[in-house]
Amino acid sequence: MKYLKTIHTELGKVTDVINRMALSYPHIAFKLNHDGKNMFQTNGRGELRQVLSAIYGLQTAKAAFPFAGSSLDFHVEGLAVHPQLTRAGRRYVYIFYQRPLY
């Protein structure tokens, strides 16, 4: 167990992974508990704004604005929030690529 860090550090890393998974798959419900306390939960209804609310809070989710763009080769869509409202820096910029299932 010499490779494990403090509980706080490990919990932070696990939380980051769960947050990214929830943002990537809003149609899947996620729940994170620690010491009997519910730290994070999504409903799995495919509502990206609800996932944002669970991670960053209601104010941030309400301030998020949708964006979309298309070409002959691709379609992109999502939600964005002004950096002044949230954490500035590229560490908190998440881009997910999802291929259609055939």
Secondary structure, 3 states (H helix, E strand, C coil): CCCCCCHHHHHHHHHHHHHHHHHHCCCCCCEEEECCEEEEECCCCCCHHHHHHHHHCHHHHHHCEEEEEECCCCEEEEEECCCCCCCCCHHHCCCCCCCCCC
